[in-house]
Amino acid sequence: MNGAKNILPLDLLRIGFRPSQIKIPDYPVIYLRRNFLGRVVNIGVAPVLIHNAVKTQNIIIENPAREASAIPTTSGLHTIQVAVAAAGNTNLTPTAVGNYLNMQLFLNVPVATIGAGTSWTFINQVQDPISLLWVDSQVLITGVTPALVATWTNNEFYANILTFGVGTQYAMRWTLDAGAGAVSFTLSYVLKFGVAGSPGGLAQDVFIGPNTGISITSGYPIQPGQREYLQVEEGTQIWGVALVATNVNVLELS
């Protein structure tokens, strides 16, 4: 960027430092050769002008929002099914897993609730984020019979599926493969290694664009804690919009 760049030894020599005085930091440093102006712009649901370049300028736009990211570990009940006598799924009540890197499942099937002579299969599913259709990701367990369930500790089956098939939404389906009867079961989960993100979706993202036609679908997103370094040519405007009122920091190099 003109007016701001990473410090290099040659730059320091040029501005009068002796070699013995040069110490290169082990973290990013912006070397300013010009005056600068810092300001705060409040971005709302209606387009707001962030910057109007009367000359070519280098600017930094930062979204300083500190949105609570997904907690490192969380757990819950994915589904409870009582006296299910046929194939089914949980597509209408999925579990959001978009911010996690690990999923563990606990399938509880009380022996008294699984029909004699029946055999069941339980299958993990993941949702296509574009078509919103569901697809099988892996078989959780097959051949679930009264005899098999009786061998489980406390009638519990545990599976650590790690990242396999964990997209943004998780669901499960089941099939009755043999016999006639019903089964009752619960499926609970533990999600671990939560990563930084936006559990509320786009709640505090800011979207920028070149004119008042900017929207949250057409704009370029700046997520909480993210900054963008831009060289803006003369006559160019930067507009912003957000789902909720959010302040952004703007640093202009003169």
Secondary structure, 3 states (H helix, E strand, C coil): CCCEECCCHHHHHHCCCCHHHCCCCCCCCCEECCCEEEEEEEECCCCEEEEECCCCEEEEEECCCCCCCCCCCEEEEEEEEEEECCCEECCCCCEECCCCCEEEEEEECCHHHCCCCCEEEEEEEEECCCCCCEEEEEEEEEEECHHHHCCCHHHEEEEEEECCCCCCEEEEEEEEEECCCCEEEEEEEEEECCCCCCCCCCCCCEEEECCCCCCCCCCEEECCCCEEEEEECCCCEEEEEECCCEEEEEEEEC
